[in-house]
Amino acid sequence: MKFSIKPKKNRLDQVVAWLSEEYEQPGASFYSNRTIIQNAFQNRHFHCVTNGSKTLAFCVFEIFGDYSILHIAAVDHRIRGRGVGAFLVKNHLSYLAKNNVFAVWLECQPTSSVPFWHGMKFQNFPEHYDDFHEQIKMYRPTTKITAYSEVEGNAGILKLWDCEPYQSENVLPRWSWPLHEKQGRLLAPIVHPANRNWNIAWHKNGLTVAEGKVKYFCAQTRHPATFLILRELPDISMVA
Ligand SMILES: CC(C)(COP(=O)(O)OP(=O)(O)OC[C@H]1O[C@@H](n2cnc3c(N)ncnc32)[C@H](O)[C@@H]1OP(=O)(O)O)[C@@H](O)C(=O)NCCC(=O)NCCS
C-alpha cells in the first residue's frame, strides 16, 4: 500500500465511483459530499491510499495554522476492516506533524466509527467545550506533548478552567501542565481543546504571572480558537 499526498485525477474519479456504488446500498455514503471532495482535491487537501492501480481510501482535510480538521475519511466499502483505514490515518497524521500541525479534530459522523477513532488514539472533546453542538467531536495531538501534572516546571505551571474568568473564582482548574522551557521554548508543546472564553492562568513560585481568557493569553490563540497550542512560554502582552 502507498500513501499519496498529491494524487492524480484518476484517483479522485475512482473514489467518487466507489462512493457512488455505496450510495446505492442501505447505509451512509459520502457520495452526497462529492462537491466538497472535488474542491478539496483541487486545493490539494485530499490524501489517498493506493495499491497499484486501485485507490483504496481517502481523506479530506483543512489546515488552520497549527491545527487541522479532518472533514472526511473513508475506505472502499468492499475492503473495510483490513487495516487500510489505520494506514491512511497514521500516514495523514505524520504528514501533519511534519508540516507543523500539532492537533487534528473531527466530527464523528457516522457515529459507528467512534471505536475506530478511539483505536487511533483520538479523544472526545471535553463536555463543556461547545454546549450548542450535538455532533461527537474528537481530537488528537500529532506529536508528543507535555502531560498533565500539578507539579511546577522550571518556568512554572499552566492551569486551565472549563469556565469563564468570572465563573472560576473559588473553582479548581480542570487541567494543569508544568512549564518546562529552554530559551523560551517549551520542551514539549501543550496541546488541548480550549474554548476561547475559558480562564487560563500562569503561576510561578506561588505567584500569578498572568491570568485571563484563552483568546487573550497567547499569540497562537488570537484567532477563533479550537485548541490551546503552546510551543513557547505564553505571550502575556494581550492579557487584560
Ligand atoms: C471508519 C473506517 C475509515 C475505518 O477503516 P477500516 O479500514 O475499516 O479500519 P481498520 O481495518 O484500519 O481498523 C483499524 C482498527 O479499528 C477497528 N475498527 C474499525 N472500524 C471499527 C468499528 N466500526 N467498530 C469497532 N472497531 C473498529 C478495527 O478492528 C481495527 O482494530 P485493531 O487495530 O485492534 O485490529 C472505515 O470503516 C470506513 O470507511 N467507514 C465508513 C466511513 C466512515 O465512517 N468514516 C468515518 C467518518 S468520521
PDBQT file of the ligand as one rigid body, heavy atoms in Angstrom, charges set to zero:
ROOT
HETATM    1  C1  LIG A 301     -14.113   4.060   9.690  1.00  0.00    +0.000 C 
HETATM    2  C2  LIG A 301     -13.207   3.499   8.585  1.00  0.00    +0.000 C 
HETATM    3  C3  LIG A 301     -12.439   4.660   7.938  1.00  0.00    +0.000 C 
HETATM    4  C4  LIG A 301     -12.176   2.543   9.257  1.00  0.00    +0.000 C 
HETATM    5  O1  LIG A 301     -11.339   1.997   8.265  1.00  0.00    +0.000 OA
HETATM    6  P1  LIG A 301     -11.100   0.402   8.193  1.00  0.00    +0.000 P 
HETATM    7  O2  LIG A 301     -10.113   0.123   7.144  1.00  0.00    +0.000 OA
HETATM    8  O3  LIG A 301     -12.409  -0.258   8.110  1.00  0.00    +0.000 OA
HETATM    9  O4  LIG A 301     -10.484   0.157   9.646  1.00  0.00    +0.000 OA
HETATM   10  P2  LIG A 301      -9.186  -0.704  10.000  1.00  0.00    +0.000 P 
HETATM   11  O5  LIG A 301      -9.337  -2.082   9.433  1.00  0.00    +0.000 OA
HETATM   12  O6  LIG A 301      -7.947   0.031   9.664  1.00  0.00    +0.000 OA
HETATM   13  O7  LIG A 301      -9.342  -0.778  11.583  1.00  0.00    +0.000 OA
HETATM   14  C5  LIG A 301      -8.368  -0.348  12.494  1.00  0.00    +0.000 C 
HETATM   15  C6  LIG A 301      -8.799  -0.762  13.881  1.00  0.00    +0.000 C 
HETATM   16  O8  LIG A 301     -10.083  -0.163  14.183  1.00  0.00    +0.000 OA
HETATM   17  C7  LIG A 301     -11.049  -1.179  14.474  1.00  0.00    +0.000 C 
HETATM   18  N1  LIG A 301     -12.321  -0.751  13.884  1.00  0.00    +0.000 N 
HETATM   19  C8  LIG A 301     -12.533  -0.282  12.646  1.00  0.00    +0.000 A 
HETATM   20  N2  LIG A 301     -13.842   0.019  12.464  1.00  0.00    +0.000 NA
HETATM   21  C9  LIG A 301     -14.439  -0.292  13.632  1.00  0.00    +0.000 A 
HETATM   22  C10 LIG A 301     -15.787  -0.230  14.096  1.00  0.00    +0.000 A 
HETATM   23  N3  LIG A 301     -16.759   0.266  13.325  1.00  0.00    +0.000 N 
HETATM   24  N4  LIG A 301     -16.051  -0.652  15.354  1.00  0.00    +0.000 NA
HETATM   25  C11 LIG A 301     -15.063  -1.128  16.158  1.00  0.00    +0.000 A 
HETATM   26  N5  LIG A 301     -13.775  -1.195  15.775  1.00  0.00    +0.000 NA
HETATM   27  C12 LIG A 301     -13.478  -0.800  14.531  1.00  0.00    +0.000 A 
HETATM   28  C13 LIG A 301     -10.511  -2.417  13.816  1.00  0.00    +0.000 C 
HETATM   29  O9  LIG A 301     -10.985  -3.596  14.434  1.00  0.00    +0.000 OA
HETATM   30  C14 LIG A 301      -9.023  -2.273  13.992  1.00  0.00    +0.000 C 
HETATM   31  O10 LIG A 301      -8.675  -2.625  15.317  1.00  0.00    +0.000 OA
HETATM   32  P3  LIG A 301      -7.260  -3.356  15.644  1.00  0.00    +0.000 P 
HETATM   33  O11 LIG A 301      -6.197  -2.338  15.324  1.00  0.00    +0.000 OA
HETATM   34  O12 LIG A 301      -7.373  -3.659  17.086  1.00  0.00    +0.000 OA
HETATM   35  O13 LIG A 301      -7.197  -4.544  14.764  1.00  0.00    +0.000 OA
HETATM   36  C15 LIG A 301     -13.985   2.669   7.521  1.00  0.00    +0.000 C 
HETATM   37  O14 LIG A 301     -14.642   1.613   8.149  1.00  0.00    +0.000 OA
HETATM   38  C16 LIG A 301     -14.999   3.481   6.733  1.00  0.00    +0.000 C 
HETATM   39  O15 LIG A 301     -14.682   3.997   5.668  1.00  0.00    +0.000 OA
HETATM   40  N6  LIG A 301     -16.233   3.596   7.250  1.00  0.00    +0.000 N 
HETATM   41  C17 LIG A 301     -17.293   4.363   6.574  1.00  0.00    +0.000 C 
HETATM   42  C18 LIG A 301     -16.977   5.840   6.573  1.00  0.00    +0.000 C 
HETATM   43  C19 LIG A 301     -16.778   6.383   7.983  1.00  0.00    +0.000 C 
HETATM   44  O16 LIG A 301     -17.445   6.017   8.931  1.00  0.00    +0.000 OA
HETATM   45  N7  LIG A 301     -15.807   7.315   8.094  1.00  0.00    +0.000 N 
HETATM   46  C20 LIG A 301     -15.515   7.988   9.349  1.00  0.00    +0.000 C 
HETATM   47  C21 LIG A 301     -16.042   9.396   9.281  1.00  0.00    +0.000 C 
HETATM   48  S1  LIG A 301     -15.963  10.226  10.871  1.00  0.00    +0.000 SA
ENDROOT
TORSDOF 0
